[in-house]
Amino acid sequence: MSNTKGKNILPPQHQTHQPGTETEMVPRPVSEDQSYQGSYKLKNKVAIITGGDSGIGKAVSIHYAKEGANVVIVYLEEHEDAKETKRQIEEECQKCLLISGDI
């Protein structure tokens, strides 16, 4: 979003519960570079990513999958965010295991 002077202005974001839930954010954060083509440097590897359901962890999870890794995501309680990240990883033809818990 931008104002009349061309400056980017984001709408206010506030969530009373932390960690926040990405599915409630407007606009939604961008976690994936659609133009990025992986080179399978992580083929036959498994990545375990804590906090991989949203934010930087989500971006890392998706891009590891693009590089050929199967991904295990450990997250606290943001189930919808985790399911969406899993869906995106599986779109890359990789496996994804979700583990909800406080580590």
Backbone as JSON, one array per atom type, in Angstrom:
{
  "sequence": "MSNTKGKNILPPQHQTHQPGTETEMVPRPVSEDQSYQGSYKLKNKVAIITGGDSGIGKAVSIHYAKEGANVVIVYLEEHEDAKETKRQIEEECQKCLLISGDI",
  "N": [[0.85, -1.17, 0.0], [0.45, 2.28, -0.67], [0.78, 5.77, 0.02], [-0.4, 9.03, -1.11], [1.97, 10.37, -1.56], [3.73, 8.5, -2.38], [5.03, 6.92, -0.5], [5.5, 3.85, 1.2], [2.99, 2.55, 3.17], [2.03, 0.58, 5.74], [-0.84, -1.2, 6.9], [-2.08, -0.91, 10.27], [-1.02, -3.44, 12.53], [-2.08, -5.66, 14.95], [-2.06, -8.06, 17.41], [-3.43, -9.71, 20.12], [-2.46, -11.99, 21.28], [0.55, -13.74, 21.68], [2.81, -16.13, 20.28], [2.09, -14.33, 17.24], [-0.5, -14.8, 14.73], [-0.14, -15.67, 11.48], [-2.12, -16.05, 9.54], [-4.04, -14.2, 10.16], [-3.12, -11.76, 9.36], [-3.2, -8.78, 7.4], [-2.02, -6.97, 4.79], [-1.17, -10.34, 3.74], [1.96, -11.77, 4.72], [4.8, -12.09, 2.53], [6.28, -15.05, 1.76], [7.6, -16.56, -0.04], [9.64, -16.71, -2.89], [8.5, -16.81, -5.92], [9.83, -17.06, -8.32], [12.16, -18.35, -7.8], [14.23, -21.06, -8.48], [15.06, -24.09, -7.28], [18.12, -26.0, -6.8], [18.4, -28.52, -5.91], [20.29, -29.03, -3.88], [19.92, -30.0, -1.37], [18.89, -32.51, -1.6], [17.57, -35.64, -0.55], [17.91, -35.03, 2.11], [16.91, -34.09, 5.47], [15.37, -31.41, 6.97], [15.08, -29.88, 10.09], [13.1, -27.55, 11.48], [12.56, -25.09, 13.77], [9.83, -23.09, 14.62], [8.97, -22.93, 12.04], [6.54, -22.43, 10.88], [5.7, -19.87, 10.25], [6.6, -16.51, 9.23], [10.11, -15.77, 9.05], [10.99, -18.37, 9.47], [9.09, -19.86, 8.04], [9.63, -19.05, 5.42], [12.23, -20.08, 5.16], [11.68, -22.82, 5.46], [10.09, -23.36, 3.15], [11.9, -22.73, 1.1], [13.98, -24.52, 1.63], [12.63, -26.85, 0.97], [12.34, -26.38, -1.76], [14.93, -26.79, -2.44], [15.08, -29.48, -2.26], [14.87, -30.8, 0.18], [13.19, -32.76, 2.68], [10.95, -31.66, 5.19], [10.73, -31.0, 8.65], [8.63, -29.38, 10.8], [8.6, -27.67, 13.76], [6.43, -26.18, 15.92], [4.61, -23.79, 17.97], [1.62, -23.26, 18.55], [0.21, -22.43, 16.34], [-1.72, -23.61, 14.39], [-3.16, -23.36, 11.9], [-1.45, -21.73, 10.39], [0.75, -23.46, 10.26], [-0.35, -25.63, 8.81], [-0.78, -24.39, 6.35], [1.84, -23.78, 5.58], [2.83, -26.38, 5.38], [1.29, -27.27, 3.22], [2.37, -25.68, 1.17], [4.98, -26.64, 1.1], [4.55, -29.29, 0.33], [3.62, -28.78, -2.22], [5.96, -28.48, -3.51], [6.7, -31.01, -3.93], [7.78, -32.36, -1.75], [8.11, -33.95, 1.47], [6.44, -33.18, 4.56], [6.47, -32.9, 8.01], [4.54, -32.03, 10.74], [4.97, -30.78, 14.01], [3.52, -29.98, 16.91], [4.32, -28.14, 19.72], [5.95, -26.96, 22.72], [9.17, -26.32, 22.72]],
  "CA": [[0.0, 0.0, 0.0], [1.22, 3.51, -0.65], [-0.03, 6.97, 0.15], [-0.32, 9.9, -2.28], [3.35, 10.83, -1.74], [4.52, 7.37, -2.85], [5.65, 6.17, 0.59], [4.79, 2.63, 1.59], [2.37, 2.6, 4.49], [1.38, -0.69, 6.05], [-1.94, -1.05, 7.85], [-1.68, -1.3, 11.63], [-1.15, -4.85, 12.86], [-2.05, -5.9, 16.38], [-2.65, -9.31, 17.87], [-3.3, -9.74, 21.57], [-1.82, -13.24, 21.71], [1.84, -13.98, 21.06], [3.17, -15.56, 18.99], [0.98, -13.92, 16.38], [-0.99, -15.75, 13.73], [0.06, -15.12, 10.15], [-3.36, -16.1, 8.76], [-4.86, -13.03, 10.5], [-2.47, -10.54, 8.89], [-3.65, -8.18, 6.15], [-1.88, -8.04, 3.81], [-0.41, -11.51, 4.17], [3.39, -11.68, 4.43], [5.33, -12.84, 1.39], [7.25, -16.01, 2.29], [8.19, -17.37, -1.11], [10.0, -16.09, -4.17], [7.95, -17.74, -6.92], [10.75, -17.23, -9.45], [13.35, -19.1, -7.37], [14.29, -22.45, -8.89], [16.05, -24.81, -6.49], [19.08, -26.83, -7.53], [18.41, -29.82, -5.21], [21.48, -29.18, -3.05], [19.54, -30.7, -0.13], [18.18, -33.75, -1.95], [17.74, -36.74, 0.4], [18.19, -34.5, 3.45], [15.76, -33.68, 6.25], [15.61, -30.19, 7.75], [14.21, -29.69, 11.25], [13.04, -26.1, 11.63], [11.68, -24.61, 14.83], [9.17, -21.86, 14.19], [8.89, -22.96, 10.58], [5.16, -22.26, 10.42], [5.42, -18.5, 9.8], [7.72, -15.58, 9.23], [11.37, -16.19, 8.45], [11.03, -19.84, 9.51], [8.27, -20.36, 6.93], [10.39, -18.81, 4.19], [13.32, -21.05, 5.15], [11.07, -24.13, 5.23], [9.69, -23.48, 1.75], [13.07, -22.72, 0.24], [14.67, -25.81, 1.81], [11.89, -27.81, 0.16], [12.71, -26.11, -3.15], [16.27, -27.36, -2.63], [14.97, -30.93, -2.25], [14.81, -31.38, 1.53], [11.95, -32.97, 3.4], [10.99, -30.68, 6.28], [10.0, -31.17, 9.91], [8.38, -28.07, 11.4], [8.18, -27.65, 15.16], [5.79, -24.88, 16.15], [3.92, -23.75, 19.25], [0.18, -23.55, 18.49], [-0.37, -21.76, 15.18], [-2.04, -24.78, 13.56], [-3.54, -22.98, 10.53], [-0.21, -21.3, 9.73], [1.56, -24.66, 10.0], [-0.98, -26.38, 7.72], [-0.54, -23.66, 5.1], [3.25, -23.99, 5.23], [2.93, -27.78, 4.92], [0.71, -27.33, 1.87], [3.32, -25.09, 0.23], [6.12, -27.57, 1.0], [4.1, -30.43, -0.47], [3.54, -28.33, -3.61], [7.32, -28.65, -4.04], [6.87, -32.48, -3.99], [8.57, -32.8, -0.6], [7.33, -34.34, 2.63], [6.48, -32.24, 5.68], [5.9, -33.39, 9.26], [4.26, -30.94, 11.68], [5.01, -31.16, 15.41], [3.12, -28.87, 17.76], [4.8, -28.26, 21.08], [6.82, -25.92, 23.23], [10.47, -26.88, 23.0]],
  "C": [[0.9, 1.23, 0.0], [0.26, 4.68, -0.54], [0.18, 7.84, -1.09], [1.08, 10.41, -2.54], [4.28, 9.69, -2.14], [5.22, 6.57, -1.76], [4.82, 4.95, 0.91], [4.27, 2.78, 3.0], [1.64, 1.29, 4.7], [0.23, -0.44, 7.02], [-1.48, -1.47, 9.23], [-1.95, -2.78, 11.87], [-1.11, -4.98, 14.38], [-2.75, -7.22, 16.68], [-2.39, -9.4, 19.36], [-2.56, -10.96, 22.09], [-0.51, -13.4, 20.96], [2.23, -15.44, 21.25], [1.95, -15.26, 18.15], [0.61, -14.99, 15.37], [-0.92, -15.1, 12.36], [-1.22, -15.08, 9.34], [-4.26, -14.91, 9.06], [-4.29, -11.73, 9.95], [-3.01, -10.1, 7.54], [-2.75, -6.99, 5.88], [-1.05, -9.18, 4.36], [1.07, -11.32, 3.85], [3.78, -12.53, 3.22], [6.43, -13.74, 1.93], [8.01, -16.75, 1.2], [8.47, -16.51, -2.33], [9.6, -17.09, -5.25], [8.93, -18.0, -8.06], [11.97, -18.07, -9.09], [13.23, -20.56, -7.79], [15.41, -23.13, -8.1], [16.96, -25.67, -7.35], [19.29, -28.19, -6.85], [19.7, -30.08, -4.44], [21.2, -29.93, -1.76], [18.76, -31.99, -0.4], [18.57, -34.86, -0.98], [18.15, -36.28, 1.8], [16.87, -34.18, 4.13], [16.17, -32.45, 7.06], [14.6, -30.13, 8.89], [14.25, -28.21, 11.58], [12.06, -25.74, 12.73], [11.11, -23.27, 14.39], [9.02, -21.78, 12.69], [7.5, -22.74, 10.02], [4.89, -20.87, 9.88], [6.7, -17.67, 9.82], [8.94, -16.1, 8.5], [11.46, -17.71, 8.42], [10.22, -20.46, 8.38], [9.03, -20.21, 5.62], [11.53, -19.82, 4.06], [12.78, -22.44, 4.83], [10.73, -24.35, 3.76], [10.91, -23.56, 0.84], [13.95, -23.96, 0.43], [13.97, -26.89, 0.99], [12.2, -27.62, -1.32], [14.09, -26.67, -3.47], [16.27, -28.88, -2.49], [14.89, -31.58, -0.89], [13.37, -31.68, 1.94], [12.07, -32.13, 4.67], [10.15, -31.13, 7.46], [9.86, -29.79, 10.51], [7.88, -28.27, 12.82], [7.65, -26.25, 15.42], [4.99, -24.95, 17.44], [2.44, -24.14, 19.11], [-0.53, -22.9, 17.3], [-0.7, -22.81, 14.11], [-2.37, -24.41, 12.11], [-2.32, -22.51, 9.75], [0.63, -22.5, 9.34], [0.97, -25.47, 8.84], [-0.74, -25.71, 6.37], [0.91, -23.83, 4.65], [3.46, -25.41, 4.72], [2.41, -27.92, 3.5], [1.71, -26.79, 0.84], [4.55, -25.99, 0.04], [5.74, -28.75, 0.13], [3.89, -30.05, -1.93], [4.9, -28.46, -4.3], [7.68, -30.14, -4.13], [7.8, -32.99, -2.91], [7.61, -33.16, 0.53], [7.49, -33.3, 3.73], [5.78, -32.87, 6.88], [5.74, -32.2, 10.2], [4.27, -31.49, 13.11], [4.67, -29.92, 16.22], [3.6, -29.1, 19.18], [5.72, -27.13, 21.45], [8.17, -26.55, 23.57], [11.38, -25.83, 23.58]]
}
